[in-house]
Each structure stands twice: as C-alpha cells, then as structure tokens.
C-alpha cells in the first residue's frame, strides 16, 4: 500500500490541467466566433451602404440632363457634367469621342480603369460622395461614373443607324467604394447603366 501514496494527487492534477486547457480553448473559440460575427456584420453594413450609394449614383446619372457635348474629347471641364480622362468631379472617360463626330461608331472605349487607381479615391476632385451617411457608417460612400460610349436604345432594333443618335443611349459604368462601421471593412460595387431619357 505504501507505493500508492500520492497517486490520487497526481491523477487529480492531470485532470485539472486537462480541464484548464479545455476551458482556455473554449474561451479562445468563443472570442474568435465573436470577432467573426462582428466582421461579418461590418462587411454586410459596408455592402448595404455600397448598394444604397449605387442606387443614388444611378438616379443622379438619370436626372443629370447630359448633353452630347459632355461626352466629346474637348468638352469643357469647367462644366459640372463633362466626362474627361482626369475624372474631374468623378466623371471619367478613357476612350475617344471627337466633337466632329456624326456617328456613334466614332466613339471608342479606352482600357483605363480609374477605379483601380487608389489616388482617385483619395482625391476629392476625382470622385463624388454619397449625399447621406447611413447610421453606423464610418464614412460616406464614394463613387465614379465612367462614360462607356453608346449602346442601342431599343434592343429589338435590327439595324440601328450609327448616325442617328436618337436610336442610341449613353452607356456608363458606375463604381462605388463604401466602408462599414469601421475603416477596415470596405466593399467595392459596380453596375453598368444605360441612360434611357437621353
């Protein structure tokens, strides 16, 4: 019997060590799940803010009252609706559309992607801001509108006349950058938009 002295204490300490490790692991897991839930909520908020800004930007494009001269290469950047290569006022055009043009076919798309240039998002002269800040948002969403030449106004038209601008609509790509409840959560959304009342 003397050889068994202290064995209960050792077994108890081993079990106590195991229970401590299980408890610490459970606390770490709980903390991780809480952070994951918080990040998911923040991302969802950023996504909803981006969607709201996208709808706002599309409404602005629809009601801006653009003229053909706003899309020409030599449009006046002093205008509030001039699309140019420098994305002045958040209105971009990387292609070419000469003012002497008498056909939509002379409009060409550029390969520039101004929304990939982070300097444009940091320069307040090269993007627009959402009018309203949604509750809980870290900042207003930002957006750019790119002129992407013309597409047929009525898809059922078999042979649209490239010289008849009435049969064509300006085509845009709108890019939104939004933040959630913190600066760390960002979402970028894009949509293409055909102007119907041009």
C-alpha positions as CSV (number, residue, x, y, z in Angstrom):
1,X,0.0,0.0,0.0
2,X,2.9,2.4,0.7
3,X,3.8,2.5,-3.0
4,X,0.4,4.1,-3.9
5,X,0.9,7.2,-1.7
6,X,0.3,10.5,-3.7
7,X,-1.1,8.8,-6.9
8,X,-4.5,10.4,-6.3
9,X,-2.9,13.8,-6.2
10,X,-1.0,13.3,-9.4
11,X,-4.2,12.0,-11.2
12,X,-6.2,15.0,-9.9
13,X,-3.5,17.4,-11.1
14,X,-3.5,15.8,-14.6
15,X,-7.4,16.1,-14.7
16,X,-7.2,19.7,-13.5
17,X,-4.6,20.5,-16.2
18,X,-6.8,18.9,-18.9
19,X,-9.9,20.9,-17.7
20,X,-7.9,24.1,-17.7
21,X,-6.7,23.5,-21.3
22,X,-10.3,22.7,-22.4
23,X,-11.6,25.9,-20.7
24,X,-8.9,28.1,-22.3
25,X,-9.6,26.5,-25.7
26,X,-13.4,27.2,-25.3
27,X,-12.7,30.8,-24.3
28,X,-10.5,31.3,-27.3
29,X,-13.0,29.7,-29.6
30,X,-15.8,31.9,-28.2
31,X,-13.7,35.0,-28.7
32,X,-12.8,34.0,-32.3
33,X,-16.5,33.4,-33.1
34,X,-17.4,36.8,-31.7
35,X,-14.8,38.6,-33.8
36,X,-16.0,36.6,-36.9
37,X,-19.6,37.7,-36.2
38,X,-18.5,41.3,-35.8
39,X,-16.5,41.2,-39.1
40,X,-19.5,39.7,-40.9
41,X,-21.8,42.4,-39.6
42,X,-19.4,45.1,-40.6
43,X,-19.0,43.7,-44.1
44,X,-22.8,43.4,-44.5
45,X,-23.1,47.0,-43.4
46,X,-20.5,48.1,-46.0
47,X,-22.3,46.1,-48.7
48,X,-25.7,47.7,-47.9
49,X,-24.1,51.2,-47.8
50,X,-22.5,50.5,-51.2
51,X,-25.8,49.3,-52.7
52,X,-27.6,52.5,-51.4
53,X,-24.8,54.6,-52.9
54,X,-25.1,52.8,-56.3
55,X,-28.8,53.5,-56.4
56,X,-28.2,57.1,-55.6
57,X,-25.5,57.4,-58.3
58,X,-27.8,55.8,-60.9
59,X,-30.5,58.2,-60.0
60,X,-28.1,61.1,-60.4
61,X,-27.0,59.9,-63.9
62,X,-30.6,59.5,-64.9
63,X,-31.5,63.0,-63.8
64,X,-28.3,64.9,-64.7
65,X,-29.5,66.1,-68.1
66,X,-26.3,65.3,-70.0
67,X,-25.8,66.8,-73.4
68,X,-23.8,65.3,-76.3
69,X,-21.1,67.9,-75.8
70,X,-20.4,66.4,-72.3
71,X,-19.0,63.3,-73.9
72,X,-16.8,64.9,-76.5
73,X,-13.0,64.9,-76.1
74,X,-12.9,68.7,-76.0
75,X,-15.7,69.2,-73.5
76,X,-15.2,72.0,-71.1
77,X,-14.0,70.7,-67.7
78,X,-15.5,73.8,-66.1
79,X,-18.9,72.2,-66.7
80,X,-20.3,70.1,-63.9
81,X,-21.2,67.4,-66.4
82,X,-18.0,67.0,-68.5
83,X,-16.6,63.5,-68.8
84,X,-12.8,63.6,-69.2
85,X,-9.7,61.5,-68.8
86,X,-8.8,63.1,-65.5
87,X,-12.0,62.1,-63.8
88,X,-12.8,65.7,-62.9
89,X,-15.7,65.8,-60.4
90,X,-15.9,61.9,-60.6
91,X,-16.9,61.8,-64.3
92,X,-14.5,59.7,-66.3
93,X,-14.0,58.9,-69.9
94,X,-10.9,56.9,-71.0
95,X,-11.9,56.4,-74.7
96,X,-12.3,58.9,-77.5
97,X,-15.3,60.7,-79.0
98,X,-14.3,63.6,-81.3
99,X,-16.6,66.6,-81.4
100,X,-16.7,66.5,-85.2
101,X,-18.3,63.1,-85.0
102,X,-21.5,62.4,-86.8
103,X,-21.7,58.7,-85.8
104,X,-21.8,56.7,-82.6
105,X,-19.2,54.4,-84.2
106,X,-16.5,57.0,-83.8
107,X,-16.8,56.6,-80.0
108,X,-14.1,54.2,-78.8
109,X,-13.6,52.7,-75.4
110,X,-10.4,53.1,-73.5
111,X,-8.7,50.5,-71.4
112,X,-8.2,52.7,-68.4
113,X,-9.8,51.6,-65.1
114,X,-9.8,54.7,-62.9
115,X,-11.4,52.9,-60.0
116,X,-8.3,50.8,-59.7
117,X,-6.2,53.9,-59.0
118,X,-6.4,54.5,-55.3
119,X,-5.2,58.1,-55.7
120,X,-8.6,58.8,-57.4
121,X,-10.4,57.6,-54.2
122,X,-8.2,59.9,-52.0
123,X,-8.6,63.0,-54.2
124,X,-12.0,64.7,-53.5
125,X,-11.9,66.2,-57.1
126,X,-11.8,62.8,-58.7
127,X,-14.9,61.1,-57.2
128,X,-18.3,62.0,-55.8
129,X,-19.6,61.3,-52.3
130,X,-22.9,59.8,-51.2
131,X,-25.3,62.6,-50.1
132,X,-26.3,60.9,-46.9
133,X,-24.4,59.0,-44.2
134,X,-26.2,55.9,-43.2
135,X,-26.4,55.2,-39.4
136,X,-23.3,53.4,-38.1
137,X,-21.2,54.1,-41.2
138,X,-17.5,55.1,-40.7
139,X,-17.7,57.5,-43.7
140,X,-19.8,58.5,-46.8
141,X,-19.5,56.1,-49.8
142,X,-17.6,57.4,-52.8
143,X,-18.4,56.8,-56.5
144,X,-17.1,57.4,-60.0
145,X,-19.2,57.4,-63.2
146,X,-17.4,56.4,-66.5
147,X,-18.8,57.1,-69.9
148,X,-18.6,53.9,-71.9
149,X,-19.8,55.1,-75.4
150,X,-23.2,54.2,-76.7
151,X,-25.5,51.1,-76.9
152,X,-28.7,50.6,-78.8
153,X,-31.6,52.2,-77.0
154,X,-34.1,49.5,-78.2
155,X,-32.5,46.0,-78.3
156,X,-35.3,44.9,-80.8
157,X,-33.9,47.3,-83.4
158,X,-32.3,45.1,-86.0
159,X,-30.0,47.6,-87.8
160,X,-29.7,50.8,-85.8
161,X,-28.3,53.7,-87.8
162,X,-24.9,54.7,-86.4
163,X,-25.6,58.3,-87.5
164,X,-29.0,58.6,-85.8
165,X,-28.2,59.3,-82.1
166,X,-32.0,59.0,-81.3
167,X,-31.6,55.2,-81.6
168,X,-28.7,55.1,-79.2
169,X,-28.2,55.7,-75.4
170,X,-25.1,56.7,-73.5
171,X,-23.7,53.8,-71.5
172,X,-22.0,54.1,-68.1
173,X,-20.1,52.1,-65.6
174,X,-20.6,53.2,-62.0
175,X,-18.2,52.2,-59.3
176,X,-18.8,52.6,-55.6
177,X,-16.4,52.3,-52.7
178,X,-18.1,52.1,-49.3
179,X,-16.9,51.4,-45.7
180,X,-18.8,49.7,-43.0
181,X,-18.8,50.6,-39.3
182,X,-15.0,50.7,-39.3
183,X,-12.3,51.9,-41.7
184,X,-11.1,48.3,-42.1
185,X,-14.3,47.0,-43.8
186,X,-14.6,48.1,-47.4
187,X,-16.8,47.0,-50.3
188,X,-16.5,48.0,-54.0
189,X,-19.5,47.5,-56.2
190,X,-20.0,48.2,-59.9
191,X,-23.0,48.5,-62.2
192,X,-23.5,49.3,-65.8
193,X,-26.2,51.8,-66.6
194,X,-28.0,52.8,-69.8
195,X,-29.4,56.3,-69.9
196,X,-33.0,56.0,-71.0
197,X,-34.1,59.6,-71.3
198,X,-31.3,60.9,-73.5
